[in-house]
Amino acid sequence: MKNLVVIVGSLIVAFGFNFFLVPYGILSSGISGLAILIGLVTPFDIGLMNLLLNLPLLILGYIKLGRTITINTLFA
């Protein structure tokens, strides 16, 4: 049941990101907002920028928080 809630929540966030924020150039906060900004002013893909900007944080999370939390983060 917990996994289903995580999946539904992730789908809602992805829908909002792709159908509201990106098409209208609305910047959210954090890494996703930075990825949208870079994607708007350069020819880079916003999704790829989001992944590349989050990778160092994911690696740091693996080092500091451990394998289980990192796997749960990747699942979400």
C-alpha positions as CSV (number, residue, x, y, z in Angstrom):
1,M,0.0,0.0,0.0
2,K,2.9,2.4,0.9
3,N,4.5,1.8,-2.5
4,L,1.2,2.6,-4.3
5,V,0.9,5.9,-2.5
6,V,4.5,6.8,-3.5
7,I,3.8,5.9,-7.1
8,V,0.6,7.9,-7.2
9,G,2.3,10.9,-5.6
10,S,5.2,10.7,-8.0
11,L,2.8,10.6,-11.0
12,I,0.9,13.7,-9.7
13,V,4.2,15.6,-9.3
14,A,5.3,14.5,-12.8
15,F,2.0,15.6,-14.3
16,G,2.2,19.0,-12.7
17,F,5.8,19.4,-13.8
18,N,5.2,18.5,-17.4
19,F,1.8,20.0,-18.0
20,F,2.0,23.2,-15.9
21,L,5.4,24.3,-14.9
22,V,7.5,23.6,-18.0
23,P,5.1,24.7,-20.7
24,Y,4.4,28.0,-19.0
25,G,8.0,28.6,-17.9
26,I,7.0,28.7,-14.2
27,L,10.0,28.0,-12.0
28,S,9.6,25.8,-9.0
29,S,12.0,25.9,-6.1
30,G,15.1,23.7,-5.7
31,I,16.8,21.5,-8.2
32,S,13.7,21.2,-10.5
33,G,13.4,25.0,-10.8
34,L,17.1,25.3,-11.6
35,A,16.7,22.5,-14.3
36,I,13.7,24.4,-15.8
37,L,15.7,27.6,-15.8
38,I,18.7,26.0,-17.5
39,G,16.3,24.3,-20.0
40,L,14.6,27.5,-20.9
41,V,17.8,29.5,-21.6
42,T,19.8,26.7,-23.2
43,P,19.0,23.9,-25.7
44,F,19.4,21.2,-23.0
45,D,16.5,18.9,-22.2
46,I,14.9,19.8,-18.8
47,G,14.5,16.2,-17.8
48,L,18.1,15.4,-18.4
49,M,19.2,18.5,-16.6
50,N,17.0,17.5,-13.6
51,L,18.7,14.1,-13.6
52,L,22.2,15.5,-13.9
53,L,21.7,18.1,-11.1
54,N,20.2,15.5,-8.8
55,L,22.9,12.9,-9.3
56,P,25.5,14.5,-6.9
57,L,22.7,14.8,-4.2
58,L,21.8,11.1,-4.7
59,I,25.5,10.1,-4.3
60,L,25.9,12.3,-1.2
61,G,22.7,10.7,0.2
62,Y,24.1,7.2,-0.4
63,I,27.3,8.1,1.4
64,K,25.6,9.9,4.3
65,L,22.2,8.1,4.7
66,G,22.9,4.6,3.4
67,R,21.7,2.1,0.8
68,T,18.1,1.6,1.9
69,I,17.2,5.3,1.8
70,T,18.9,5.7,-1.6
71,I,16.9,2.8,-3.0
72,N,13.7,4.2,-1.7
73,T,14.5,7.6,-3.2
74,L,15.2,6.0,-6.6
75,F,11.9,4.1,-6.4
76,A,10.1,7.4,-5.8
